Amino acid sequence: MLLSLRGVCKRFGGFQALRDVTGEIEGRAVGLLGPNGAGKTTLMKICVGLLAADEGEVRVLGIDARREPGRVRARLGYAAEGPGRIPGLTGLESVAYAAELCGLTRRDAFLRAHEVLDLVGLDEARQREVEHYSTGMHQRVKLAMALVHDPELVLLDEPTSGLDPSSRDELLELLERLRDGDGPAFLLSTHLLHDVERTCDTCLIMDRGQLRFAGTLASLREGAPREFELRPLASARADDRRDRLGALRAGLERAGARVDVGRRPGTLVVALPPARIWEVSRALDIPIAHLEARALSLEEVFLRTIRGRDDDDAGAEMSKQAGHGA
């Protein structure tokens, strides 16, 4: 079990950052999803021992993070959000310094630093001072510093934030190699849905300090209500198609369905069992020419998972970022 959370609460003054967070998660590639301000960074800092929970229990790799933070940190790598550089050091010196902090001898630290810099693609820039690195190179050297002591689990806080599309794609490809190889498991905290969909097999979804979901991406999609895209039978006249579409939509909504306009012209997307759709169609005497199950995107499943808040507020930033990711 990578993480076991039991009733975890954290306050900052009058602000409740985490509210009774409870759940268990396992896997090799875990996404920690949620809008900005959901509590993701606070939870990660509690896991690594940089913050103490006010209430509850956090176990990381089976170890109590509050009682034995040193044992937890020895088995974790952590790449915090932000630049995190030490001015005046080269990339090689930065990674070797992180290795020494984790207990490696100076000689072993530099040998290991060379290996990890090759892994993250900074082999040719290892002797350059880190303040001259690009944003993408900063993210890579932070990942190298988190990997240098061969941890069992790496926590990555917004590692693709601020990257151009090419650098972001390269970093995600590196995470895919970690996932599919013999490297450590990783927990990827992000508000970019596409990053989780591409690199992770399980996820946690947080919203306003609460854990809304913990499990595999497959089970997340399976738990969402099924949707169907349909098109009513109509003549070639535009007004006839419009009238039938409007009448069918009204009838489906009266039957209790949530109905949206489909992506293809003249279609509707309906969250209602097919038998009920046919009943409404017959009652209105509007035949259906086409009906098929529709796969939900991760963005749509995410919005349904946190539907306790208004969809526009919950999804505005997530939708925007997901669109950029795609």
URTADA-V157626 format. One record per residue. N is the residue number from 1. RES is the residue in one small letter. PSI is psi in degrees with one decimal (999 if undefined). NEAR is the number of other ideal C-beta (glycine too) atoms within 10 Angstrom. D_LAST is the distance of its C-alpha to the last C-alpha in Angstrom with 2 decimals. Layout:
N;RES;PSI;NEAR;D_LAST + N;RES;PSI;NEAR;D_LAST
This chain:
1;m;121.1;11;31.30 + 2;l;-51.4;20;28.98 + 3;l;140.8;22;29.42 + 4;s;118.2;19;31.94 + 5;l;131.2;25;31.98 + 6;r;103.2;15;34.95 + 7;g;38.6;14;35.38 + 8;v;125.9;25;33.80 + 9;c;144.8;15;34.42 + 10;k;129.3;22;34.09 + 11;r;147.1;14;35.36 + 12;f;95.9;10;35.46 + 13;g;-123.7;5;38.46 + 14;g;1.1;5;37.86 + 15;f;126.1;9;34.11 + 16;q;101.2;16;33.10 + 17;a;-38.1;20;30.08 + 18;l;136.8;26;30.22 + 19;r;102.3;15;31.94 + 20;d;51.8;15;33.40 + 21;v;118.6;25;30.40 + 22;t;129.9;14;31.34 + 23;g;168.5;15;29.59 + 24;e;145.7;13;29.39 + 25;i;140.6;19;26.60 + 26;e;168.8;14;26.73 + 27;g;179.4;19;24.61 + 28;r;-24.9;17;23.40 + 29;a;105.2;21;19.86 + 30;v;128.2;25;19.66 + 31;g;135.8;26;16.99 + 32;l;101.2;28;18.58 + 33;l;150.2;29;16.42 + 34;g;156.0;26;17.50 + 35;p;166.0;20;17.45 + 36;n;135.3;11;19.35 + 37;g;6.1;16;22.98 + 38;a;-17.8;25;22.56 + 39;g;10.2;23;24.82 + 40;k;-50.4;22;22.56 + 41;t;-39.2;19;24.21 + 42;t;-44.0;21;27.61 + 43;l;-42.2;29;27.27 + 44;m;-40.3;20;26.31 + 45;k;-33.2;17;29.27 + 46;i;-40.3;25;31.55 + 47;c;-38.2;27;30.50 + 48;v;-4.6;21;31.32 + 49;g;9.7;19;34.51 + 50;l;-20.7;14;33.83 + 51;l;152.5;18;34.38 + 52;a;134.3;12;36.72 + 53;a;145.1;22;35.96 + 54;d;-35.0;14;38.54 + 55;e;159.4;12;38.77 + 56;g;-179.6;17;37.63 + 57;e;135.6;15;37.04 + 58;v;120.4;23;34.21 + 59;r;126.0;20;34.60 + 60;v;120.1;27;32.42 + 61;l;35.5;18;33.10 + 62;g;-0.3;12;36.13 + 63;i;137.2;19;37.51 + 64;d;113.9;14;38.34 + 65;a;-26.0;26;36.36 + 66;r;-42.1;15;38.99 + 67;r;-31.5;10;42.06 + 68;e;60.9;14;40.92 + 69;p;-32.1;18;38.24 + 70;g;-42.0;8;39.54 + 71;r;-37.8;16;39.06 + 72;v;-49.4;22;35.49 + 73;r;-29.1;20;34.61 + 74;a;-23.8;14;36.30 + 75;r;1.8;16;33.86 + 76;l;151.5;24;30.68 + 77;g;146.2;25;28.55 + 78;y;122.3;22;26.91 + 79;a;102.5;23;24.50 + 80;a;162.2;18;24.71 + 81;e;148.6;16;22.43 + 82;g;173.7;12;23.66 + 83;p;-49.3;16;25.26 + 84;g;32.9;17;28.02 + 85;r;158.6;17;29.94 + 86;i;106.1;15;33.70 + 87;p;143.1;8;34.93 + 88;g;-15.5;10;37.26 + 89;l;146.6;16;35.96 + 90;t;171.8;19;34.22 + 91;g;-42.5;27;31.23 + 92;l;-45.4;22;33.76 + 93;e;-37.1;18;36.08 + 94;s;-46.6;25;33.39 + 95;v;-40.0;30;32.34 + 96;a;-38.5;27;36.01 + 97;y;-42.6;18;36.96 + 98;a;-38.0;24;34.48 + 99;a;-40.5;25;36.02 + 100;e;-38.8;16;39.51 + 101;l;-27.5;13;38.65 + 102;c;4.4;17;37.74 + 103;g;-1.9;10;41.18 + 104;l;148.0;19;40.90 + 105;t;162.4;10;43.77 + 106;r;-42.6;11;43.17 + 107;r;-48.8;9;43.48 + 108;d;-33.6;13;41.18 + 109;a;-42.7;21;38.67 + 110;f;-36.9;17;38.40 + 111;l;-44.8;13;38.28 + 112;r;-38.3;21;35.46 + 113;a;-41.4;26;33.61 + 114;h;-44.0;14;33.77 + 115;e;-46.1;13;32.29 + 116;v;-35.2;24;29.34 + 117;l;-34.8;24;28.57 + 118;d;-42.2;12;28.50 + 119;l;-42.3;19;26.07 + 120;v;2.2;22;23.52 + 121;g;27.0;17;24.02 + 122;l;25.7;21;26.35 + 123;d;-40.2;12;29.43 + 124;e;-14.4;8;30.21 + 125;a;11.4;19;29.69 + 126;r;-26.8;19;31.66 + 127;q;3.0;9;34.71 + 128;r;146.3;14;33.02 + 129;e;141.2;16;33.43 + 130;v;-24.3;23;30.33 + 131;e;-11.6;12;30.65 + 132;h;5.6;10;29.83 + 133;y;151.9;20;26.55 + 134;s;171.3;12;23.18 + 135;t;-42.5;14;20.72 + 136;g;-37.3;19;18.97 + 137;m;-35.5;18;22.48 + 138;h;-43.4;19;23.48 + 139;q;-37.3;27;20.77 + 140;r;-42.1;26;21.99 + 141;v;-32.8;29;25.60 + 142;k;-40.2;27;25.07 + 143;l;-40.8;26;23.61 + 144;a;-41.0;28;26.63 + 145;m;-32.9;27;28.99 + 146;a;-24.8;25;27.64 + 147;l;-13.9;25;28.11 + 148;v;-29.1;26;31.41 + 149;h;15.5;21;33.77 + 150;d;58.7;15;32.17 + 151;p;167.5;21;31.12 + 152;e;-24.3;14;30.40 + 153;l;133.9;21;27.49 + 154;v;129.3;21;25.22 + 155;l;123.0;23;23.83 + 156;l;116.3;27;20.86 + 157;d;106.3;22;20.35 + 158;e;54.7;20;17.07 + 159;p;-19.1;27;17.12 + 160;t;5.9;23;13.90 + 161;s;129.9;15;15.00 + 162;g;3.0;15;15.70 + 163;l;147.6;18;14.37 + 164;d;162.9;10;13.26 + 165;p;-39.6;9;10.21 + 166;s;-44.9;9;12.84 + 167;s;-37.5;17;14.65 + 168;r;-42.5;21;11.82 + 169;d;-39.9;13;11.01 + 170;e;-40.1;16;14.80 + 171;l;-39.6;22;15.36 + 172;l;-36.4;20;13.03 + 173;e;-37.7;12;14.88 + 174;l;-41.2;19;18.05 + 175;l;-36.7;22;17.35 + 176;e;-38.6;14;16.85 + 177;r;-38.4;11;20.22 + 178;l;-44.2;20;21.81 + 179;r;-41.5;18;20.75 + 180;d;-5.7;11;22.11 + 181;g;-150.8;10;25.13 + 182;d;12.8;5;28.18 + 183;g;-171.1;18;26.88 + 184;p;161.5;18;26.76 + 185;a;158.5;18;24.69 + 186;f;150.4;27;22.21 + 187;l;114.1;28;21.17 + 188;l;109.0;25;17.86 + 189;s;125.2;24;18.00 + 190;t;160.7;23;14.89 + 191;h;10.7;21;13.47 + 192;l;104.9;22;9.83 + 193;l;-39.1;24;9.13 + 194;h;-35.9;20;6.42 + 195;d;-41.6;24;9.28 + 196;v;-43.2;27;11.79 + 197;e;-35.0;18;10.37 + 198;r;-37.0;17;10.24 + 199;t;-16.5;24;13.56 + 200;c;156.1;24;15.72 + 201;d;-18.4;14;18.06 + 202;t;163.9;22;19.61 + 203;c;157.2;27;18.88 + 204;l;138.0;24;20.79 + 205;i;123.7;21;19.76 + 206;m;148.9;24;21.77 + 207;d;124.0;21;22.55 + 208;r;44.2;18;25.45 + 209;g;5.1;22;27.06 + 210;q;147.7;18;27.08 + 211;l;114.9;23;25.58 + 212;r;-26.3;18;24.14 + 213;f;144.2;18;23.13 + 214;a;118.3;21;23.80 + 215;g;-168.4;18;23.20 + 216;t;157.2;16;21.02 + 217;l;-34.4;18;17.58 + 218;a;-44.5;10;19.47 + 219;s;-29.5;12;22.15 + 220;l;-44.9;21;19.83 + 221;r;-38.2;14;18.52 + 222;e;-30.8;11;22.10 + 223;g;-13.1;12;23.46 + 224;a;150.0;15;21.46 + 225;p;142.4;11;23.43 + 226;r;143.6;14;22.97 + 227;e;152.5;20;21.80 + 228;f;139.9;19;22.97 + 229;e;132.1;17;22.15 + 230;l;158.2;24;25.42 + 231;r;123.7;20;27.07 + 232;p;151.5;23;30.74 + 233;l;129.4;12;33.26 + 234;a;164.9;19;34.37 + 235;s;-179.8;9;36.19 + 236;a;-11.3;6;34.78 + 237;r;134.9;9;35.75 + 238;a;-39.0;10;32.96 + 239;d;-35.2;9;35.08 + 240;d;-43.2;12;35.77 + 241;r;-42.3;17;32.11 + 242;r;-44.1;12;31.39 + 243;d;-44.5;14;34.44 + 244;r;-39.4;19;33.78 + 245;l;-42.8;21;30.18 + 246;g;-41.3;12;31.46 + 247;a;-39.8;14;34.37 + 248;l;-39.7;23;32.37 + 249;r;-45.4;17;29.89 + 250;a;-41.3;13;32.89 + 251;g;-39.9;18;34.57 + 252;l;-39.1;22;31.66 + 253;e;-36.7;14;31.31 + 254;r;-28.6;11;35.08 + 255;a;1.1;15;34.69 + 256;g;10.5;9;32.50 + 257;a;150.0;20;29.07 + 258;r;122.4;13;25.91 + 259;v;132.5;19;24.80 + 260;d;160.6;14;21.76 + 261;v;134.5;12;21.19 + 262;g;165.3;18;19.31 + 263;r;-26.7;9;16.46 + 264;r;144.3;10;19.09 + 265;p;138.1;9;22.14 + 266;g;18.3;17;25.10 + 267;t;160.0;19;23.49 + 268;l;150.9;21;23.44 + 269;v;124.3;19;21.59 + 270;v;130.6;27;24.33 + 271;a;82.1;18;24.71 + 272;l;141.0;21;28.20 + 273;p;145.6;13;29.90 + 274;p;-37.8;15;30.55 + 275;a;-40.3;7;34.31 + 276;r;-35.7;14;34.13 + 277;i;-44.1;21;32.00 + 278;w;-37.5;13;34.73 + 279;e;-46.0;14;37.43 + 280;v;-41.7;20;36.04 + 281;s;-45.6;19;35.67 + 282;r;-41.0;11;39.29 + 283;a;-34.8;11;40.62 + 284;l;-6.8;16;39.16 + 285;d;43.2;7;40.16 + 286;i;97.2;17;36.70 + 287;p;149.8;12;35.83 + 288;i;123.3;18;32.25 + 289;a;-26.7;10;31.25 + 290;h;134.4;12;27.99 + 291;l;124.4;15;26.73 + 292;e;149.0;10;24.05 + 293;a;144.2;9;22.35 + 294;r;126.4;17;18.72 + 295;a;133.4;9;16.35 + 296;l;141.8;18;14.76 + 297;s;163.2;15;11.22 + 298;l;-34.6;20;11.47 + 299;e;-44.7;19;10.99 + 300;e;-39.9;20;13.91 + 301;v;-39.6;20;15.92 + 302;f;-47.6;28;15.62 + 303;l;-36.1;19;17.02 + 304;r;-29.5;17;19.75 + 305;t;-35.0;18;20.64 + 306;i;33.0;23;21.43 + 307;r;-3.8;13;22.82 + 308;g;-23.4;10;25.99 + 309;r;166.3;13;24.77 + 310;d;131.0;9;23.82 + 311;d;-38.2;12;20.33 + 312;d;-42.8;9;19.86 + 313;d;-43.6;10;20.91 + 314;a;-37.5;21;19.11 + 315;g;-6.0;19;15.71 + 316;a;-53.9;12;15.67 + 317;e;-40.5;13;14.26 + 318;m;-42.4;21;12.08 + 319;s;-41.8;17;10.51 + 320;k;-47.0;11;10.21 + 321;q;-38.5;20;8.71 + 322;a;-39.2;22;6.20 + 323;g;-40.2;11;5.28 + 324;h;-37.4;11;5.54 + 325;g;-36.9;19;3.76 + 326;a;999;10;0.00
